[in-house]
Amino acid sequence: MLDALKAYLTAKGYKDICLDYMPDPSKLLDVIYLGEWSHTVPAINDGTGVHYIQVQVRRATYSQAREACFSLFFLLDSGVNETLIPLTDEVSCILRPRRGPTILERGETPHVTFYFELALWG
C-alpha cells in the first residue's frame, strides 16, 4: 500500500518520499515519510483490511512544514462520502484521517517535522 501511496504523491508532483525510513536531516532536509504502523485483517480475509499510515513532513521552517503537511492532509482524504481515490491504475482506496497535523519535532539543523495519521481501505 505504501508503494501505491508513494506513486500517487509522485504523480501529484511531490518528491523526496521515503517509505518506512526517515533520513537524517543533514542528508535530506525536505522529506515526506510514509510508514505503516498497523494493518488489521477482518475475520474473513477478503483483502479489505485497514492500513494505518503515518505521514511525516519535514521542512526547514515551521510554516513550510505546517503548510506542506496540511496540503497532504487535505489531499489524502476521501471526505465524508468516502470517495475512492485512485492511487495507481490497479489500486484505489478510501483514505480517512485518524489524527490531524501535529508538530512532531524541532531540530537543530534547523528543521521542523509535522505528522498526521490516515486509515486506508478498499
N, C-alpha and C positions, 0 to 999 in steps of 0.2 A: 504494500500500500504506500510505503514511503517513496518508492521509486515513481509511482504514478503521480503522487502529490508533487514531487520534485519536477517531473516532466510538465505538469500543469503550470507551475510557477515559472519555470523556464520559458514556456511558451508565452506567458504574460509579461516577459521582459525582466524577470528577477534573475540575479546571478549570484555566484558565491554561496550556493546552497550545500550544506553538509548534512549527511544522514548519520545519525547516532554518534556524531563526533563534533566537538566544538574546538577548533584550533586555537592556539594561544594568540592573543591579540597582537603580539609582536610579529607574528607570521601572517595573519589575515585579520584585519580590523573589522571591516564591514562584512558581516556574515549573517546568513539565516540558517538556523539549526532546526532540523526536523527529527524528532525522536518519538518512537512508540513506547509508551511506558506500561501499557496493558492491552490485552486482546481477549475479549470474552468469546466463548463459543456456546451457542444455545444447546439445549438438551438434545435436539435433533440437529446435527451438524449439517446445515444446508448452505453454508457459506455466508450467512448473514450476521456473523458475529460483529461486535462493535470494536473498532480500533480506537484507542485513546492516544492522542498525539499531543506532544508539547512542541510549540513553535517558539523559538527564541530569536530575537533580532538584536544584533549588536552594532552600534554605530559610535562615532567619536563624541557626540554630544547628546545630552538628554533629549532635546527637541527632535533631533534626527531619529534617534532610536524610537521615541514615542510615536512620531508620525509614521514611520515605516511599519511599526508593529500594528498600529490601528488600521492602516491601509490593508495589511494582510488579514487582520481580524474580520474586517467587513467583506473582503473578497472571498474568504473561506467560510461563508455562512449561507446555507441553503434557505434561510428565512423560515418564518412560521409555517409556510406552505410546504416546507421540506422539498424544495425543488432539486431534482437530480443535477449534479454538477459533473460534466464530462471531463474527467481528469486526463484520460487518453482516449484513443479510438475504441479501446476494449474495456476500459474501466470508467464507470460512472458511479457516483455515490452521493449520499446525503451527508453534509457536514454541518454540525451544530456546535456552537461554543459551549464549553463547560465552565470556563473561567476567563474573564476578560483580561485585557492587557494590564500587567502589573510590573513594576520595576523589580528586577532580579539582582542586578549588580551594578556598582560603580567602581571602576578600576583606576589604577594609577597611570595607565598608558597615555592619555586618558581614554576611557571608554565607558559606555553605559549599555546595559542589556535589559530589554523588556521581554516578557514572555506572555503567552496565553495557552489555553488548552482547548482541544477540539475532540469531539466524538465523530467518527466516520462509520457509516454502514451503508449497505445496499448492494 
